[in-house]
Amino acid sequence: MKSYEGMFLLDPALASDWPAAEAEVRRVLDRAEAKVLGLKKWDERKLAYPIRRSKRGLYVLTFFEAAPEKISPLERDCQLSEKILRVLVLRKDRLTPEYVEKAMTAAPPPKTPVRGDEWGGPGGGGPGGRGRFTPGGDERERVPTAVPEAESELAEVGAAGGDVGAED
């Protein structure tokens, strides 16, 4: 038996009915013959993009022990469930009871803007609202199309073997 951490994203209709949401997660874990170490309603949040026409989702955090060969069937059961939108299962090598207890009592992280609202409203744009933020947009290396006369003269002197900038 290996230790795992699972994050389940459930249909937002279950947010008001926690016993039904908990029963659905436990049903999937029981089918995988998993031993539940902790199960917590994490938060209901707005999604970055719609999943199965849902714009919100209920997150449920779980810690459990299961046989490694049972994880694939567990994920398949979640895909077939109409109440579970997504699931992420991670193996935790050093899962201690203290870690589980701390995770079960901790508050979820603060909500962050979905589409770059901190960059000037919908669609981003950065300070000053100059349109969409594109990483490296202004920092690109510019290649000159024509070489100024002074630079071409310096290149000729350097090619001839003279010291550029040296005083005689």
Order of alpha helices (4+ residues) and beta strands (2+ residues): beta-alpha-beta-beta-alpha-beta-alpha-alpha
